[in-house]
Amino acid sequence: MIERLSDRLKEYLSNAIGREVNLRDIRAFLRIEPGSKDDMNLRTQMATTMIAGKIVKASGRNDGVYKVLIPIRPVEWWVEKPDEQPLNFRFPKSHIDDTGFDIEDLVEIFAGDLILISGQSNYGKTCLTLNLLAENISLFSAGNTLMGSEYTACDDEITPKFKRRMQKMDWVQWIVDGKPRFQLLPIGGDYEDYVVKDNLNLIDWISLGGEAGEYYLIDRITKKIKDRVGRGVVVAVLQKNKDAEHGEGGERSVRYVDLELKIDRFSEFESLLTIGKVKAPKKRGVEGRTWAFGIQDYGANLIDIREVVRCVTCWGKGYTGNAENRKRCPSCEGRKYVNKEGKVETKDCQ
């Protein structure tokens, strides 16, 4: 039985999903002579049947080029699944003085979520990332993946600084039965290609600068990363300039983010963590809550974590008086924040 042209064409297109195809290559593959009856039939099939069936779309340039669409089927959103509940995701705390952020009491993290840490250089991004890995080392049975180009030297050998941090975090068991509980990948680009599905994936950090400074690509990159994590969770790190609202890429950087954690300088020896965007808060008034914290043991461990609020004496400016008689605020000592006294009751979200 002679195979129909439409069947042969569909078979060809099924092997080109997500890519562009053109009539010239299709003719060559199907052995169709230009101007023949089959050629006219091919043009008709592509211009009507394949487009109407949402198998391809025309390039819009009237040049015989088509994009082969990725098949889409309706999502069975009504079907209950066992893993739709929030994860028992834990946030860092101090294993030295037992202080903590207690962010797990404020937000919910689900499978497939993206947590973004954006912060100033040298104020705790890596410390927070490694502590998130440690606190959730047993959460995903599929495993854990840590990506970072600064953890290894140019010959892919581990840096002494990274090894020292691991050793200082002696409250977590990194090795079990002679095997590490996470894989370390020396990745400095194409992050989405190395995301391990259903793992806890930590990317420290996403570099966008280069020679072109292509910060506008951040939302595309985070979308691809998030799409590939499956039932796992991604923790991604971005650099953030001083006094900037968001990390590199601005508002684009949080477009697909489920939880944004921002780190800034608090004092010479302490950092400031602020909750930014939150997709699933447990309470009202979560965005904007802020904590001060210290780091010790060569950037390995957290210490003296406490919630802080804007100073009411200087209204968060860090100084009092006018331009001619400006003085450092006596209440916050110029840091713009003071320790929070007591706890403010907040209502649960409905």
C-alpha positions as CSV (number, residue, x, y, z in Angstrom):
1,M,0.0,0.0,0.0
2,I,1.4,3.4,-1.0
3,E,1.8,5.7,2.0
4,R,-0.2,8.9,1.7
5,L,1.7,12.3,1.4
6,S,-0.1,13.6,4.5
7,D,1.1,10.7,6.6
8,R,4.7,11.0,5.4
9,L,4.5,14.7,6.0
10,K,3.2,14.3,9.6
11,E,6.0,11.8,10.3
12,Y,8.6,14.3,9.1
13,L,7.1,17.1,11.2
14,S,6.9,14.9,14.3
15,N,10.7,14.7,14.3
16,A,11.1,18.5,14.1
17,I,8.9,19.6,17.0
18,G,9.9,23.0,18.3
19,R,12.1,23.8,15.3
20,E,11.7,25.7,12.0
21,V,11.2,23.7,8.8
22,N,11.1,24.9,5.1
23,L,9.5,23.6,2.0
24,R,12.9,23.0,0.3
25,D,14.1,20.6,2.9
26,I,10.7,18.9,3.1
27,R,10.7,18.3,-0.7
28,A,14.2,16.8,-0.5
29,F,13.3,14.5,2.3
30,L,10.1,13.3,0.7
31,R,11.6,13.2,-2.7
32,I,9.1,15.6,-4.3
33,E,9.9,17.4,-7.5
34,P,9.4,21.2,-7.5
35,G,6.3,22.1,-9.5
36,S,4.9,18.6,-9.5
37,K,1.4,17.6,-8.4
38,D,2.8,16.4,-5.1
39,D,4.6,19.7,-4.6
40,M,1.2,21.6,-5.0
41,N,-0.4,19.1,-2.6
42,L,2.5,19.7,-0.1
43,R,2.0,23.5,-0.2
44,T,-1.8,23.0,0.3
45,Q,-1.2,20.6,3.2
46,M,1.2,23.0,5.0
47,A,-0.9,26.1,4.3
48,T,-4.2,24.7,5.4
49,T,-4.3,21.3,7.1
50,M,-1.2,21.5,9.2
51,I,-1.9,25.1,10.3
52,A,-5.6,24.4,11.0
53,G,-4.5,21.4,13.1
54,K,-2.1,23.5,15.1
55,I,0.8,21.3,13.9
56,V,2.7,24.2,12.4
57,K,2.5,28.0,12.0
58,A,3.7,30.1,9.2
59,S,6.7,32.3,9.8
60,G,4.8,35.4,8.5
61,R,7.5,36.2,6.0
62,N,5.8,34.4,3.1
63,D,9.0,32.4,2.4
64,G,7.9,28.8,2.9
65,V,9.3,28.6,6.4
66,Y,7.1,27.2,9.2
67,K,7.6,26.6,13.0
68,V,6.6,23.1,14.1
69,L,4.5,23.6,17.3
70,I,4.9,21.7,20.5
71,P,1.8,19.5,21.0
72,I,-0.4,20.8,23.8
73,R,-3.2,18.9,25.6
74,P,-5.6,20.2,28.2
75,V,-4.4,20.0,31.7
76,E,-6.5,17.8,34.0
77,W,-6.5,20.4,36.7
78,W,-9.4,18.8,38.6
79,V,-7.6,15.5,39.3
80,E,-6.3,15.2,42.8
81,K,-2.6,14.3,43.2
82,P,-0.7,13.3,46.3
83,D,2.0,15.9,46.0
84,E,-0.1,19.0,45.7
85,Q,0.3,20.0,49.3
86,P,3.0,22.5,50.4
87,L,6.4,21.0,50.9
88,N,8.0,20.8,54.3
89,F,10.6,23.2,53.1
90,R,12.9,24.6,55.8
91,F,14.6,27.9,55.9
92,P,18.0,28.7,57.4
93,K,18.6,29.2,61.1
94,S,21.6,29.6,63.4
95,H,22.9,26.4,64.7
96,I,25.1,28.4,67.0
97,D,22.6,30.5,69.1
98,D,19.3,28.9,67.8
99,T,18.0,32.1,66.3
100,G,16.1,32.0,63.0
101,F,14.2,33.7,60.3
102,D,11.2,31.4,60.7
103,I,10.2,32.1,57.1
104,E,8.5,28.7,56.9
105,D,5.8,30.2,59.3
106,L,5.2,33.0,56.7
107,V,5.2,31.4,53.3
108,E,4.4,28.1,51.5
109,I,6.7,26.4,49.1
110,F,5.3,24.0,46.5
111,A,6.9,21.5,44.1
112,G,8.1,23.3,41.0
113,D,8.7,26.6,42.8
114,L,11.5,29.1,42.2
115,I,13.2,30.9,45.1
116,L,15.4,33.8,44.1
117,I,18.1,35.2,46.3
118,S,19.4,38.5,45.1
119,G,22.0,40.4,47.0
120,Q,25.0,42.6,47.3
121,S,28.3,41.1,46.8
122,N,30.0,39.6,49.9
123,Y,27.0,39.9,52.2
124,G,25.7,36.3,52.5
125,K,24.2,35.0,49.3
126,T,26.3,31.9,49.2
127,C,26.0,31.4,53.0
128,L,22.2,31.5,52.7
129,T,22.3,29.2,49.7
130,L,24.4,26.5,51.3
131,N,22.3,26.7,54.5
132,L,19.1,26.2,52.4
133,L,20.8,23.1,50.9
134,A,21.7,21.8,54.3
135,E,18.3,22.4,55.9
136,N,16.6,20.5,53.0
137,I,19.2,17.9,52.3
138,S,16.7,15.1,52.9
139,L,13.6,16.6,51.4
140,F,13.8,15.3,47.9
141,S,14.4,11.6,47.4
142,A,15.6,12.3,43.8
143,G,18.6,14.1,45.2
144,N,20.2,17.6,45.3
145,T,22.2,19.5,42.8
146,L,24.4,22.5,43.5
147,M,25.7,24.5,40.5
148,G,28.4,27.2,40.7
149,S,31.5,28.2,38.8
150,E,33.1,29.8,41.9
151,Y,33.2,26.6,43.9
152,T,35.8,25.2,41.7
153,A,39.1,26.3,40.2
154,C,39.9,26.5,36.5
155,D,40.9,22.8,36.4
156,D,37.5,21.9,38.1
157,E,39.2,21.1,41.3
158,I,37.3,22.1,44.5
159,T,38.5,25.4,46.0
160,P,39.8,25.4,49.6
161,K,37.3,28.0,50.6
162,F,34.3,25.8,49.6
163,K,35.8,22.8,51.4
164,R,36.4,24.8,54.5
165,R,32.8,26.0,54.5
166,M,31.5,22.5,54.3
167,Q,33.7,21.4,57.2
168,K,32.5,24.4,59.3
169,M,28.9,23.3,58.8
170,D,29.4,20.4,61.1
171,W,25.8,20.2,62.1
172,V,24.8,18.6,58.8
173,Q,26.0,15.2,57.5
174,W,27.2,15.8,54.0
175,I,28.5,12.3,53.4
176,V,26.5,9.1,54.0
177,D,28.0,5.6,53.4
178,G,30.9,7.2,51.5
179,K,28.7,9.1,49.1
180,P,27.9,12.8,49.0
181,R,24.3,13.9,49.5
182,F,24.5,16.4,46.7
183,Q,26.3,16.7,43.3
184,L,28.4,19.7,42.6
185,L,28.4,20.9,39.0
186,P,30.9,23.6,37.8
187,I,28.4,25.4,35.7
188,G,28.7,29.1,34.7
189,G,26.1,29.3,31.9
190,D,23.3,27.4,30.1
191,Y,21.9,26.7,33.6
192,E,18.6,25.4,32.3
193,D,20.4,22.6,30.5
194,Y,21.8,21.2,33.7
195,V,18.7,21.4,36.0
196,V,18.0,17.9,37.4
197,K,14.3,17.2,37.3
198,D,12.6,16.6,40.7
199,N,15.8,17.6,42.6
200,L,16.5,20.5,44.8
201,N,18.5,22.6,42.4
202,L,20.7,25.5,43.7
203,I,22.3,27.8,41.2
204,D,25.0,30.1,42.8
205,W,24.9,32.3,40.8
206,I,23.3,33.3,37.4
207,S,25.8,35.4,35.5
208,L,24.2,37.7,32.9
209,G,26.8,40.4,32.4
210,G,29.4,39.3,29.9
211,E,30.4,41.8,27.2
212,A,26.8,42.5,26.1
213,G,25.3,42.9,29.6
214,E,22.2,41.0,28.5
215,Y,20.3,41.5,31.8
216,Y,17.0,41.6,29.8
217,L,17.3,37.8,29.3
218,I,16.8,37.0,33.0
219,D,13.1,36.3,32.8
220,R,13.6,33.9,29.8
221,I,16.4,32.1,31.7
222,T,14.4,31.7,34.9
223,K,11.3,30.5,33.0
224,K,13.4,27.8,31.3
225,I,14.9,26.8,34.6
226,K,11.6,26.6,36.3
227,D,10.0,24.6,33.5
228,R,12.6,21.9,33.8
229,V,12.6,21.3,37.6
230,G,9.5,19.1,37.6
231,R,8.4,18.3,41.2
232,G,11.6,19.7,42.6
233,V,12.5,23.3,43.7
234,V,15.0,25.8,42.3
235,V,17.0,28.2,44.4
236,A,18.7,30.7,42.1
237,V,21.1,33.5,43.1
238,L,21.5,36.9,41.4
239,Q,23.8,39.8,42.1
240,K,22.1,43.0,43.2
241,N,23.5,46.5,43.2
242,K,23.5,48.7,46.3
243,D,20.1,50.3,46.9
244,A,18.6,48.5,43.9
245,E,15.1,47.1,44.4
246,H,15.7,43.9,42.6
247,G,18.7,41.9,41.3
248,E,20.2,42.2,37.8
249,G,17.5,42.5,35.3
250,G,15.2,44.6,37.5
251,E,11.5,43.6,37.6
252,R,12.1,41.0,34.9
253,S,14.1,39.0,37.5
254,V,11.0,38.3,39.6
255,R,8.5,37.6,36.8
256,Y,8.4,33.8,37.4
257,V,9.6,33.8,41.0
258,D,7.6,32.3,43.8
259,L,9.6,33.8,46.6
260,E,12.2,36.6,46.5
261,L,14.7,37.0,49.3
262,K,16.9,40.2,49.1
263,I,20.2,40.7,50.9
264,D,21.8,44.0,51.6
265,R,24.4,45.5,53.8
266,F,23.2,46.2,57.4
267,S,26.5,47.2,59.0
268,E,30.2,46.5,58.5
269,F,29.8,43.0,59.9
270,E,26.1,42.2,59.4
271,S,23.6,41.7,56.6
272,L,19.9,42.5,56.0
273,L,17.4,40.0,54.6
274,T,14.1,41.3,53.2
275,I,11.2,39.3,51.8
276,G,10.3,40.6,48.4
277,K,7.7,39.0,46.1
278,V,5.7,36.1,47.7
279,K,3.3,33.9,45.6
280,A,1.9,31.9,48.6
281,P,2.0,33.8,51.9
282,K,0.5,32.2,55.0
283,K,-0.3,35.6,56.5
284,R,-0.8,39.2,55.5
285,G,2.0,41.7,55.6
286,V,4.7,39.2,54.7
287,E,6.3,41.2,51.9
288,G,8.8,43.7,53.3
289,R,9.5,41.9,56.6
290,T,13.2,42.2,57.4
291,W,15.9,40.5,59.5
292,A,19.4,41.4,60.4
293,F,22.0,38.6,60.8
294,G,25.6,37.9,61.2
295,I,27.9,35.4,59.4
296,Q,30.8,33.6,60.9
297,D,33.1,30.5,60.3
298,Y,34.5,31.9,57.0
299,G,31.0,32.4,55.6
300,A,29.6,29.1,56.6
301,N,27.2,29.7,59.6
302,L,24.6,32.2,60.5
303,I,24.4,34.0,63.9
304,D,22.3,36.5,65.8
305,I,19.3,36.5,63.5
306,R,16.6,38.9,64.6
307,E,13.7,40.7,62.9
308,V,14.2,44.5,62.5
309,V,11.8,47.3,61.6
310,R,12.2,50.8,60.2
311,C,13.4,53.3,62.8
312,V,10.6,55.6,63.8
313,T,13.0,58.3,65.1
314,C,14.5,59.0,61.7
315,W,11.8,57.3,59.6
316,G,14.3,55.0,58.1
317,K,16.7,57.7,56.8
318,G,19.5,56.9,59.2
319,Y,19.9,60.6,60.3
320,T,18.0,63.4,61.9
321,G,18.0,67.1,61.4
322,N,18.1,69.1,58.2
323,A,20.8,69.4,55.5
324,E,22.7,72.0,57.5
325,N,22.4,70.2,60.8
326,R,22.4,66.5,59.8
327,K,23.3,64.0,62.6
328,R,23.4,60.3,62.7
329,C,20.2,58.9,64.2
330,P,20.8,58.1,67.9
331,S,18.1,55.3,67.9
332,C,19.3,53.2,64.9
333,E,22.9,54.5,64.8
334,G,22.5,55.3,61.1
335,R,21.5,51.7,60.1
336,K,17.8,52.8,59.4
337,Y,16.4,49.8,61.3
338,V,16.0,48.8,64.9
339,N,15.3,45.5,66.5
340,K,11.6,44.6,66.5
341,E,10.0,44.8,69.9
342,G,7.5,42.0,70.5
343,K,5.4,40.5,67.8
344,V,2.7,42.0,65.6
345,E,-0.4,39.9,65.2
346,T,-1.3,39.2,61.6
347,K,-4.4,37.6,60.2
348,D,-4.1,34.4,58.1
349,C,-4.8,34.8,54.4
350,Q,-8.1,33.5,53.2
